[in-house]
Amino acid sequence: MDLPPYSPGLHKLVTLHVDEISKLTNSAGFVDVTHSILEKYELEKVGAVVHDFENQSFTISFCLKESHICIHTWPEYNQLTLDVYLCNYLQDNSLKVRAVMADYVAYFEASIIKDFEINR
């Protein structure tokens, strides 16, 4: 049986500059916006872990049926790192990954410091 070439998916990693510190310290806000994004793009959450640090920064990992979304914030530097990876053996989710990331950039009203795409 000949199978078509397979690429598991697109992994997008960004570092963002955020002026509004409250968005870098509000883990509940990020969870809420992520739930909206998951619904909008019909992504399925398997689980999530949220950790708030003493300086009010946070790290959150959403495990998805399609892979994951992870964030780490550094309010003392007005920065965050975010990574979105969506894989699917039935379809190419590259456009969806880029759209999800664009929604996060809009939510944080952020400017992009670093932007990497890895085709897995």
N, CA, C and O atoms as a GROMACS GRO file, in nm:
protein
  480
    1MET      N    1   0.085  -0.118   0.000
    1MET     CA    2   0.000   0.000   0.000
    1MET      C    3   0.089   0.124   0.000
    1MET      O    4   0.173   0.140   0.089
    2ASP      N    5   0.072   0.210  -0.097
    2ASP     CA    6   0.147   0.334  -0.104
    2ASP      C    7   0.072   0.443  -0.030
    2ASP      O    8  -0.044   0.473  -0.061
    3LEU      N    9   0.139   0.503   0.068
    3LEU     CA   10   0.080   0.612   0.144
    3LEU      C   11   0.136   0.744   0.094
    3LEU      O   12   0.251   0.751   0.052
    4PRO      N   13   0.054   0.850   0.099
    4PRO     CA   14   0.106   0.982   0.061
    4PRO      C   15   0.211   1.028   0.162
    4PRO      O   16   0.214   0.977   0.275
    5PRO      N   17   0.297   1.123   0.124
    5PRO     CA   18   0.394   1.176   0.221
    5PRO      C   19   0.321   1.230   0.343
    5PRO      O   20   0.211   1.285   0.332
    6TYR      N   21   0.381   1.213   0.458
    6TYR     CA   22   0.315   1.254   0.582
    6TYR      C   23   0.398   1.358   0.655
    6TYR      O   24   0.518   1.339   0.676
    7SER      N   25   0.335   1.466   0.694
    7SER     CA   26   0.394   1.567   0.779
    7SER      C   27   0.299   1.586   0.897
    7SER      O   28   0.185   1.628   0.878
    8PRO      N   29   0.344   1.555   1.018
    8PRO     CA   30   0.253   1.558   1.133
    8PRO      C   31   0.186   1.692   1.160
    8PRO      O   32   0.071   1.695   1.204
    9GLY      N   33   0.254   1.802   1.133
    9GLY     CA   34   0.189   1.930   1.158
    9GLY      C   35   0.287   2.044   1.173
    9GLY      O   36   0.409   2.027   1.162
   10LEU      N   37   0.232   2.161   1.199
   10LEU     CA   38   0.311   2.282   1.214
   10LEU      C   39   0.322   2.316   1.362
   10LEU      O   40   0.223   2.313   1.436
   11HIS      N   41   0.444   2.349   1.404
   11HIS     CA   42   0.473   2.390   1.541
   11HIS      C   43   0.520   2.535   1.532
   11HIS      O   44   0.623   2.563   1.472
   12LYS      N   45   0.446   2.625   1.593
   12LYS     CA   46   0.477   2.768   1.588
   12LYS      C   47   0.516   2.814   1.728
   12LYS      O   48   0.445   2.789   1.825
   13LEU      N   49   0.630   2.881   1.737
   13LEU     CA   50   0.683   2.930   1.864
   13LEU      C   51   0.711   3.079   1.851
   13LEU      O   52   0.777   3.123   1.757
   14VAL      N   53   0.660   3.157   1.946
   14VAL     CA   54   0.683   3.301   1.942
   14VAL      C   55   0.728   3.352   2.078
   14VAL      O   56   0.697   3.294   2.182
   15THR      N   57   0.801   3.460   2.075
   15THR     CA   58   0.828   3.543   2.192
   15THR      C   59   0.762   3.677   2.163
   15THR      O   60   0.784   3.737   2.058
   16LEU      N   61   0.682   3.722   2.257
   16LEU     CA   62   0.605   3.845   2.237
   16LEU      C   63   0.639   3.950   2.342
   16LEU      O   64   0.671   3.918   2.456
   17HIS      N   65   0.633   4.076   2.299
   17HIS     CA   66   0.642   4.188   2.392
   17HIS      C   67   0.499   4.236   2.418
   17HIS      O   68   0.422   4.258   2.325
   18VAL      N   69   0.467   4.252   2.546
   18VAL     CA   70   0.332   4.291   2.587
   18VAL      C   71   0.343   4.412   2.679
   18VAL      O   72   0.411   4.407   2.781
   19ASP      N   73   0.276   4.522   2.643
   19ASP     CA   74   0.280   4.642   2.726
   19ASP      C   75   0.191   4.631   2.849
   19ASP      O   76   0.226   4.681   2.956
   20GLU      N   77   0.076   4.565   2.835
   20GLU     CA   78  -0.020   4.555   2.945
   20GLU      C   79   0.017   4.441   3.039
   20GLU      O   80  -0.015   4.325   3.014
   21ILE      N   81   0.086   4.475   3.148
   21ILE     CA   82   0.138   4.376   3.243
   21ILE      C   83   0.027   4.287   3.298
   21ILE      O   84   0.050   4.169   3.324
   22SER      N   85  -0.092   4.342   3.316
   22SER     CA   86  -0.200   4.262   3.376
   22SER      C   87  -0.231   4.137   3.293
   22SER      O   88  -0.276   4.037   3.348
   23LYS      N   89  -0.207   4.142   3.163
   23LYS     CA   90  -0.230   4.022   3.081
   23LYS      C   91  -0.122   3.917   3.101
   23LYS      O   92  -0.142   3.800   3.071
   24LEU      N   93  -0.007   3.960   3.151
   24LEU     CA   94   0.102   3.867   3.178
   24LEU      C   95   0.095   3.809   3.320
   24LEU      O   96   0.173   3.721   3.355
   25THR      N   97   0.001   3.859   3.399
   25THR     CA   98  -0.015   3.812   3.537
   25THR      C   99  -0.153   3.752   3.562
   25THR      O  100  -0.182   3.708   3.674
   26ASN      N  101  -0.237   3.750   3.462
   26ASN     CA  102  -0.375   3.703   3.476
   26ASN      C  103  -0.389   3.566   3.409
   26ASN      O  104  -0.433   3.557   3.294
   27SER      N  105  -0.353   3.462   3.480
   27SER     CA  106  -0.362   3.328   3.422
   27SER      C  107  -0.506   3.290   3.390
   27SER      O  108  -0.531   3.220   3.291
   28ALA      N  109  -0.601   3.335   3.471
   28ALA     CA  110  -0.742   3.303   3.445
   28ALA      C  111  -0.787   3.364   3.313
   28ALA      O  112  -0.865   3.303   3.240
   29GLY      N  113  -0.739   3.484   3.282
   29GLY     CA  114  -0.772   3.547   3.154
   29GLY      C  115  -0.721   3.466   3.037
   29GLY      O  116  -0.790   3.450   2.936
   30PHE      N  117  -0.598   3.414   3.050
   30PHE     CA  118  -0.542   3.331   2.943
   30PHE      C  119  -0.622   3.202   2.928
   30PHE      O  120  -0.648   3.158   2.816
   31VAL      N  121  -0.660   3.141   3.039
   31VAL     CA  122  -0.741   3.019   3.033
   31VAL      C  123  -0.873   3.047   2.962
   31VAL      O  124  -0.917   2.969   2.878
   32ASP      N  125  -0.937   3.159   2.997
   32ASP     CA  126  -1.065   3.194   2.934
   32ASP      C  127  -1.050   3.215   2.784
   32ASP      O  128  -1.130   3.163   2.706
   33VAL      N  129  -0.948   3.290   2.742
   33VAL     CA  130  -0.931   3.315   2.600
   33VAL      C  131  -0.896   3.186   2.527
   33VAL      O  132  -0.937   3.166   2.413
   34THR      N  133  -0.821   3.099   2.592
   34THR     CA  134  -0.787   2.971   2.530
   34THR      C  135  -0.911   2.885   2.511
   34THR      O  136  -0.927   2.822   2.406
   35HIS      N  137  -1.000   2.882   2.609
   35HIS     CA  138  -1.124   2.806   2.591
   35HIS      C  139  -1.204   2.860   2.473
   35HIS      O  140  -1.264   2.782   2.398
   36SER      N  141  -1.207   2.992   2.456
   36SER     CA  142  -1.276   3.052   2.340
   36SER      C  143  -1.209   3.011   2.210
   36SER      O  144  -1.277   2.980   2.112
   37ILE      N  145  -1.077   3.012   2.208
   37ILE     CA  146  -1.002   2.972   2.088
   37ILE      C  147  -1.026   2.825   2.056
   37ILE      O  148  -1.046   2.789   1.940
   38LEU      N  149  -1.024   2.741   2.158
   38LEU     CA  150  -1.049   2.598   2.135
   38LEU      C  151  -1.186   2.576   2.073
   38LEU      O  152  -1.201   2.496   1.981
   39GLU      N  153  -1.284   2.647   2.124
   39GLU     CA  154  -1.420   2.634   2.068
   39GLU      C  155  -1.425   2.688   1.925
   39GLU      O  156  -1.482   2.624   1.837
   40LYS      N  157  -1.366   2.804   1.903
   40LYS     CA  158  -1.367   2.868   1.770
   40LYS      C  159  -1.307   2.777   1.663
   40LYS      O  160  -1.359   2.769   1.552
   41TYR      N  161  -1.196   2.709   1.697
   41TYR     CA  162  -1.126   2.627   1.598
   41TYR      C  163  -1.154   2.477   1.612
   41TYR      O  164  -1.088   2.393   1.551
   42GLU      N  165  -1.254   2.445   1.695
   42GLU     CA  166  -1.298   2.306   1.714
   42GLU      C  167  -1.182   2.215   1.753
   42GLU      O  168  -1.161   2.109   1.694
   43LEU      N  169  -1.106   2.260   1.854
   43LEU     CA  170  -0.996   2.182   1.908
   43LEU      C  171  -1.041   2.120   2.040
   43LEU      O  172  -1.122   2.177   2.113
   44GLU      N  173  -0.988   2.002   2.069
   44GLU     CA  174  -1.036   1.927   2.185
   44GLU      C  175  -0.931   1.923   2.296
   44GLU      O  176  -0.821   1.870   2.278
   45LYS      N  177  -0.968   1.979   2.411
   45LYS     CA  178  -0.878   1.979   2.527
   45LYS      C  179  -0.881   1.841   2.593
   45LYS      O  180  -0.988   1.785   2.618
   46VAL      N  181  -0.762   1.788   2.620
   46VAL     CA  182  -0.748   1.663   2.694
   46VAL      C  183  -0.724   1.695   2.842
   46VAL      O  184  -0.772   1.623   2.930
   47GLY      N  185  -0.650   1.803   2.868
   47GLY     CA  186  -0.621   1.844   3.004
   47GLY      C  187  -0.547   1.975   3.004
   47GLY      O  188  -0.503   2.024   2.900
   48ALA      N  189  -0.533   2.033   3.124
   48ALA     CA  190  -0.459   2.159   3.136
   48ALA      C  191  -0.394   2.166   3.273
   48ALA      O  192  -0.448   2.117   3.372
   49VAL      N  193  -0.277   2.228   3.277
   49VAL     CA  194  -0.206   2.252   3.402
   49VAL      C  195  -0.174   2.401   3.407
   49VAL      O  196  -0.119   2.458   3.313
   50VAL      N  197  -0.208   2.462   3.520
   50VAL     CA  198  -0.182   2.605   3.542
   50VAL      C  199  -0.094   2.619   3.665
   50VAL      O  200  -0.121   2.559   3.769
   51HIS      N  201   0.012   2.698   3.652
   51HIS     CA  202   0.096   2.727   3.769
   51HIS      C  203   0.122   2.876   3.774
   51HIS      O  204   0.178   2.934   3.680
   52ASP      N  205   0.081   2.938   3.886
   52ASP     CA  206   0.109   3.080   3.910
   52ASP      C  207   0.230   3.090   4.003
   52ASP      O  208   0.237   3.023   4.106
   53PHE      N  209   0.325   3.175   3.964
   53PHE     CA  210   0.445   3.194   4.043
   53PHE      C  211   0.428   3.309   4.143
   53PHE      O  212   0.333   3.387   4.133
   54GLU      N  213   0.520   3.318   4.238
   54GLU     CA  214   0.513   3.420   4.341
   54GLU      C  215   0.516   3.562   4.285
   54GLU      O  216   0.457   3.653   4.343
   55ASN      N  217   0.584   3.581   4.172
   55ASN     CA  218   0.590   3.715   4.112
   55ASN      C  219   0.471   3.742   4.020
   55ASN      O  220   0.472   3.840   3.946
   56GLN      N  221   0.370   3.657   4.024
   56GLN     CA  222   0.246   3.666   3.947
   56GLN      C  223   0.261   3.625   3.800
   56GLN      O  224   0.164   3.633   3.725
   57SER      N  225   0.379   3.582   3.759
   57SER     CA  226   0.391   3.524   3.625
   57SER      C  227   0.323   3.388   3.628
   57SER      O  228   0.288   3.337   3.735
   58PHE      N  229   0.304   3.330   3.512
   58PHE     CA  230   0.241   3.198   3.508
   58PHE      C  231   0.295   3.115   3.394
   58PHE      O  232   0.353   3.166   3.298
   59THR      N  233   0.275   2.986   3.409
   59THR     CA  234   0.303   2.891   3.302
   59THR      C  235   0.180   2.801   3.291
   59THR      O  236   0.126   2.755   3.392
   60ILE      N  237   0.138   2.778   3.170
   60ILE     CA  238   0.017   2.698   3.146
   60ILE      C  239   0.042   2.607   3.027
   60ILE      O  240   0.101   2.647   2.926
   61SER      N  241  -0.002   2.486   3.041
   61SER     CA  242   0.007   2.390   2.931
   61SER      C  243  -0.130   2.327   2.908
   61SER      O  244  -0.188   2.267   2.999
   62PHE      N  245  -0.179   2.342   2.788
   62PHE     CA  246  -0.302   2.276   2.745
   62PHE      C  247  -0.262   2.156   2.660
   62PHE      O  248  -0.199   2.172   2.555
   63CYS      N  249  -0.299   2.040   2.703
   63CYS     CA  250  -0.279   1.920   2.623
   63CYS      C  251  -0.405   1.903   2.538
   63CYS      O  252  -0.516   1.898   2.590
   64LEU      N  253  -0.386   1.894   2.409
   64LEU     CA  254  -0.498   1.884   2.316
   64LEU      C  255  -0.497   1.748   2.248
   64LEU      O  256  -0.392   1.683   2.237
   65LYS      N  257  -0.612   1.706   2.204
   65LYS     CA  258  -0.619   1.585   2.122
   65LYS      C  259  -0.528   1.602   2.000
   65LYS      O  260  -0.469   1.506   1.952
   66GLU      N  261  -0.519   1.726   1.951
   66GLU     CA  262  -0.439   1.757   1.834
   66GLU      C  263  -0.293   1.791   1.867
   66GLU      O  264  -0.211   1.799   1.776
   67SER      N  265  -0.258   1.809   1.992
   67SER     CA  266  -0.122   1.829   2.044
   67SER      C  267  -0.124   1.922   2.164
   67SER      O  268  -0.169   1.881   2.271
   68HIS      N  269  -0.074   2.050   2.151
   68HIS     CA  270  -0.064   2.132   2.271
   68HIS      C  271  -0.055   2.281   2.242
   68HIS      O  272  -0.025   2.325   2.131
   69ILE      N  273  -0.083   2.358   2.350
   69ILE     CA  274  -0.062   2.502   2.355
   69ILE      C  275   0.005   2.528   2.490
   69ILE      O  276  -0.047   2.488   2.594
   70CYS      N  277   0.121   2.596   2.489
   70CYS     CA  278   0.194   2.625   2.613
   70CYS      C  279   0.236   2.771   2.617
   70CYS      O  280   0.272   2.830   2.515
   71ILE      N  281   0.229   2.829   2.737
   71ILE     CA  282   0.271   2.968   2.756
   71ILE      C  283   0.354   2.981   2.883
   71ILE      O  284   0.333   2.909   2.981
   72HIS      N  285   0.449   3.074   2.879
   72HIS     CA  286   0.528   3.112   2.996
   72HIS      C  287   0.538   3.264   2.992
   72HIS      O  288   0.573   3.321   2.889
   73THR      N  289   0.505   3.331   3.103
   73THR     CA  290   0.509   3.477   3.104
   73THR      C  291   0.622   3.529   3.193
   73THR      O  292   0.659   3.467   3.293
   74TRP      N  293   0.674   3.646   3.153
   74TRP     CA  294   0.776   3.717   3.229
   74TRP      C  295   0.734   3.864   3.238
   74TRP      O  296   0.781   3.947   3.160
   75PRO      N  297   0.645   3.896   3.333
   75PRO     CA  298   0.597   4.035   3.342
   75PRO      C  299   0.709   4.135   3.370
   75PRO      O  300   0.700   4.251   3.328
   76GLU      N  301   0.814   4.091   3.440
   76GLU     CA  302   0.924   4.182   3.471
   76GLU      C  303   1.000   4.224   3.345
   76GLU      O  304   1.073   4.323   3.348
   77TYR      N  305   0.983   4.151   3.236
   77TYR     CA  306   1.045   4.185   3.107
   77TYR      C  307   0.942   4.221   3.000
   77TYR      O  308   0.978   4.242   2.884
   78ASN      N  309   0.814   4.227   3.038
   78ASN     CA  310   0.706   4.254   2.943
   78ASN      C  311   0.705   4.152   2.830
   78ASN      O  312   0.679   4.186   2.714
   79GLN      N  313   0.734   4.026   2.862
   79GLN     CA  314   0.744   3.923   2.758
   79GLN      C  315   0.671   3.794   2.795
   79GLN      O  316   0.641   3.767   2.911
   80LEU      N  317   0.645   3.719   2.691
   80LEU     CA  318   0.595   3.582   2.707
   80LEU      C  319   0.649   3.498   2.593
   80LEU      O  320   0.686   3.548   2.487
   81THR      N  321   0.653   3.369   2.618
   81THR     CA  322   0.678   3.274   2.510
   81THR      C  323   0.555   3.187   2.498
   81THR      O  324   0.493   3.149   2.598
   82LEU      N  325   0.520   3.156   2.376
   82LEU     CA  326   0.398   3.080   2.348
   82LEU      C  327   0.428   2.982   2.237
   82LEU      O  328   0.492   3.015   2.138
   83ASP      N  329   0.381   2.860   2.256
   83ASP     CA  330   0.397   2.765   2.147
   83ASP      C  331   0.268   2.691   2.122
   83ASP      O  332   0.198   2.649   2.214
   84VAL      N  333   0.238   2.676   1.993
   84VAL     CA  334   0.116   2.610   1.946
   84VAL      C  335   0.158   2.504   1.845
   84VAL      O  336   0.225   2.532   1.746
   85TYR      N  337   0.118   2.383   1.872
   85TYR     CA  338   0.146   2.272   1.780
   85TYR      C  339   0.017   2.194   1.760
   85TYR      O  340  -0.043   2.145   1.856
   86LEU      N  341  -0.025   2.184   1.635
   86LEU     CA  342  -0.144   2.106   1.600
   86LEU      C  343  -0.105   2.005   1.494
   86LEU      O  344  -0.055   2.041   1.388
   87CYS      N  345  -0.129   1.879   1.523
   87CYS     CA  346  -0.101   1.775   1.426
   87CYS      C  347  -0.231   1.700   1.398
   87CYS      O  348  -0.323   1.698   1.480
   88ASN      N  349  -0.236   1.639   1.283
   88ASN     CA  350  -0.354   1.563   1.246
   88ASN      C  351  -0.319   1.482   1.122
   88ASN      O  352  -0.274   1.537   1.022
   89TYR      N  353  -0.339   1.353   1.129
   89TYR     CA  354  -0.304   1.268   1.015
   89TYR      C  355  -0.406   1.276   0.902
   89TYR      O  356  -0.381   1.225   0.793
   90LEU      N  357  -0.520   1.340   0.927
   90LEU     CA  358  -0.624   1.349   0.824
   90LEU      C  359  -0.621   1.481   0.746
   90LEU      O  360  -0.673   1.488   0.634
   91GLN      N  361  -0.561   1.585   0.804
   91GLN     CA  362  -0.564   1.715   0.738
   91GLN      C  363  -0.443   1.798   0.779
   91GLN      O  364  -0.379   1.771   0.880
   92ASP      N  365  -0.415   1.900   0.699
   92ASP     CA  366  -0.308   1.995   0.729
   92ASP      C  367  -0.365   2.107   0.815
   92ASP      O  368  -0.455   2.179   0.771
   93ASN      N  369  -0.315   2.122   0.936
   93ASN     CA  370  -0.364   2.225   1.027
   93ASN      C  371  -0.277   2.350   1.030
   93ASN      O  372  -0.289   2.431   1.122
   94SER      N  373  -0.191   2.368   0.931
   94SER     CA  374  -0.099   2.481   0.931
   94SER      C  375  -0.171   2.616   0.938
   94SER      O  376  -0.132   2.703   1.015
   95LEU      N  377  -0.274   2.633   0.858
   95LEU     CA  378  -0.349   2.760   0.860
   95LEU      C  379  -0.415   2.781   0.995
   95LEU      O  380  -0.423   2.894   1.043
   96LYS      N  381  -0.463   2.675   1.055
   96LYS     CA  382  -0.527   2.684   1.186
   96LYS      C  383  -0.426   2.726   1.292
   96LYS      O  384  -0.457   2.808   1.379
   97VAL      N  385  -0.304   2.670   1.287
   97VAL     CA  386  -0.199   2.708   1.383
   97VAL      C  387  -0.171   2.857   1.372
   97VAL      O  388  -0.163   2.927   1.473
   98ARG      N  389  -0.155   2.905   1.251
   98ARG     CA  390  -0.126   3.048   1.230
   98ARG      C  391  -0.242   3.136   1.278
   98ARG      O  392  -0.219   3.243   1.334
   99ALA      N  393  -0.365   3.092   1.256
   99ALA     CA  394  -0.482   3.168   1.300
   99ALA      C  395  -0.492   3.171   1.453
   99ALA      O  396  -0.522   3.275   1.511
  100VAL      N  397  -0.468   3.057   1.516
  100VAL     CA  398  -0.469   3.051   1.663
  100VAL      C  399  -0.364   3.148   1.719
  100VAL      O  400  -0.392   3.224   1.812
  101MET      N  401  -0.245   3.144   1.663
  101MET     CA  402  -0.139   3.233   1.712
  101MET      C  403  -0.176   3.378   1.690
  101MET      O  404  -0.151   3.462   1.777
  102ALA      N  405  -0.236   3.410   1.577
  102ALA     CA  406  -0.278   3.548   1.550
  102ALA      C  407  -0.381   3.593   1.653
  102ALA      O  408  -0.380   3.708   1.696
  103ASP      N  409  -0.471   3.504   1.693
  103ASP     CA  410  -0.570   3.538   1.796
  103ASP      C  411  -0.503   3.568   1.930
  103ASP      O  412  -0.544   3.660   2.001
  104TYR      N  413  -0.400   3.492   1.964
  104TYR     CA  414  -0.327   3.520   2.088
  104TYR      C  415  -0.252   3.652   2.080
  104TYR      O  416  -0.252   3.729   2.176
  105VAL      N  417  -0.188   3.680   1.968
  105VAL     CA  418  -0.116   3.807   1.951
  105VAL      C  419  -0.216   3.923   1.967
  105VAL      O  420  -0.184   4.024   2.029
  106ALA      N  421  -0.334   3.908   1.911
  106ALA     CA  422  -0.437   4.011   1.924
  106ALA      C  423  -0.484   4.024   2.069
  106ALA      O  424  -0.499   4.136   2.119
  107TYR      N  425  -0.505   3.913   2.137
  107TYR     CA  426  -0.548   3.917   2.277
  107TYR      C  427  -0.447   3.993   2.363
  107TYR      O  428  -0.485   4.077   2.444
  108PHE      N  429  -0.320   3.965   2.344
  108PHE     CA  430  -0.216   4.030   2.424
  108PHE      C  431  -0.180   4.169   2.371
  108PHE      O  432  -0.101   4.240   2.434
  109GLU      N  433  -0.236   4.208   2.255
  109GLU     CA  434  -0.200   4.335   2.191
  109GLU      C  435  -0.048   4.345   2.186
  109GLU      O  436   0.012   4.446   2.225
  110ALA      N  437   0.012   4.239   2.137
  110ALA     CA  438   0.156   4.219   2.147
  110ALA      C  439   0.228   4.253   2.017
  110ALA      O  440   0.170   4.256   1.909
  111SER      N  441   0.357   4.277   2.034
  111SER     CA  442   0.445   4.284   1.918
  111SER      C  443   0.535   4.160   1.922
  111SER      O  444   0.572   4.112   2.029
  112ILE      N  445   0.567   4.111   1.805
  112ILE     CA  446   0.644   3.987   1.793
  112ILE      C  447   0.792   4.018   1.801
  112ILE      O  448   0.844   4.100   1.724
  113ILE      N  449   0.861   3.952   1.894
  113ILE     CA  450   1.005   3.963   1.908
  113ILE      C  451   1.072   3.853   1.827
  113ILE      O  452   1.166   3.879   1.751
  114LYS      N  453   1.024   3.729   1.844
  114LYS     CA  454   1.075   3.614   1.770
  114LYS      C  455   0.957   3.532   1.721
  114LYS      O  456   0.855   3.523   1.788
  115ASP      N  457   0.973   3.473   1.603
  115ASP     CA  458   0.865   3.396   1.542
  115ASP      C  459   0.928   3.281   1.464
  115ASP      O  460   0.997   3.303   1.364
  116PHE      N  461   0.903   3.160   1.510
  116PHE     CA  462   0.958   3.042   1.445
  116PHE      C  463   0.846   2.947   1.403
  116PHE      O  464   0.747   2.931   1.475
  117GLU      N  465   0.863   2.886   1.289
  117GLU     CA  466   0.772   2.781   1.244
  117GLU      C  467   0.855   2.658   1.213
  117GLU      O  468   0.955   2.664   1.142
  118ILE      N  469   0.811   2.546   1.267
  118ILE     CA  470   0.879   2.419   1.244
  118ILE      C  471   0.777   2.323   1.184
  118ILE      O  472   0.675   2.292   1.246
  119ASN      N  473   0.805   2.277   1.063
  119ASN     CA  474   0.721   2.174   1.004
  119ASN      C  475   0.770   2.041   1.058
  119ASN      O  476   0.885   2.002   1.035
  120ARG      N  477   0.684   1.972   1.130
  120ARG     CA  478   0.725   1.848   1.197
  120ARG      C  479   0.701   1.730   1.106
  120ARG      O  480   0.728   1.616   1.144
   0.00000   0.00000   0.00000
